[in-house]
């Protein structure tokens, strides 16, 4: 919380919400939070087939492929957003996404005015003939891609996340990938 001199005195006096109370009114706390910077959040799932090829989707609004996933809704936990996005995009319900494999961060750019945090969860292994039903309003295609060929489908930032997610699957570790590239 800021210095009380910067927000003015509480209009109702010290708060009595319990021993951890700071003495700021609810309105002062709400006003302070409204001044803080914000970020965007996104969640995706890493799926492979039994041969280890990675499932990619081709959004119709981008010129590159990606993992199935998307932007989190306001207040939505990342694992819930991953589940929702996978069901919307692929028609597959993953009741509980697997372990968190990657947390990626990217700064604002010429299109996006805020940083974005990406969460990549383990979606598991899908058979080649899994009943995938693409969300026609957003996706044009999907395919399982050999790991060695991922760089020809993905921009470097997503390729780095997928490589880290594949490593994390083997080690059980979550990777943190702050992006500083172009």
ABEGO torsion letter per residue (X at the ends): XBBAAAAEBBAAEBBAAEAABAGBBAAAAAAAAAABBBBBBBBBBBBBBAAGBBBBBBBAABABBBBBEEBBBBGBBAAAAAAAAAAAAAGBBBABBBBBABBBBBBBBAABABBBBBBBBBAEBBBAABBBBBBAAABABBBBBBAAAAAAABBAAAAAAAAAAAAAAAAGBBBBBBBABX
